Amino acid sequence: MITLIEKLSGIPAGSTLAAALKTRAEVLRLSEAAHDAVLLPRDPGGLSHALRAALAARMCRHVGNAALVAHYDGYLAHSGDDDVAALARPGGVCGDARHDAMARHADLLTLSPRDATREDIARLRAAGVGDPDIVRLSELAAFVNYQLRVIAGLMLLKEIA
């Protein structure tokens, strides 16, 4: 089974890079499992599946990965939740203080993670985001940004191979 990372990286079957990836099949399998756990958890807490998809699409738009944007936009469209759709675009707000604060935090973690401070966590709490959802948001941002970087690295390797 081809994983999302392999598919979106566009690594040609039978290539040297594809063979190298086979030696890391477990990492790719675990990445796929992490994707499912972060985007579609059984208990989404205060981050609905639609909100997770919107924030993931937003982070991917910041980085400019159109294939991942389309992937997460598809999840968002499938959810049927239009209330958070505006958050899928950088700068977009939906008018819900909690969701808008989470979107700003996702922006921070994507664009300048080194600048994140305790004050940023305090702002999330002040907007009504509880600690469990702060953890969920951090997991989502960490995974999506990991995924973006792995795909970018593989695409670069594909170009020079």
Buried (B, 14 or more C-beta within 10 A) or exposed (E): EEBBBBEBBEBEEEEEBBEEBEEEEEEBEEBBEBBEEBBEBEEBEBBBBBBBBBBBBBBBBBBEBEBBBEBBBEBBBEBEBEBBBBBBBBEBBBEBEBBBBBBBBBBBBBEEEEEBEEEBBEBBEEBEBEEEBBEBBBBBBBBBBBBBEBBBEBBEBBEEE
